């Protein structure tokens, strides 16, 4: 399950009752997602988790930017594997989407 979604995204989906996010995971339907939320919400929803909510949102935003960059680069003809290897070399935490794509294209252009 965690190979399809990052732990921080999973935790945020559980804390925020986001069934639609969990349903996107292969093998998880609405009933299973609801049960996961019911059983794990209290365990994940601690004061620390609530305070980290902003940090989790930032992480998710960065992951979203990375996914958008991957999609944009795939449209240009690069394979997901090539793109992921390239993104590992780039510090995407501190970059906006456009800059991620620019940096990735620099690396991909060298190959």
Secondary structure, DSSP 8 states (H G I E B T S, - for coil): -TTTS-HHHHHHHHHTT-HHHHHTSTT--HHHHHHHHHHHHHHH-SHHHHHTHHHHHHHHHHHHHHHHHHHHHHHTT--HHHHHHHHHTS-GGG--HHHHHHHHHHHHHH-
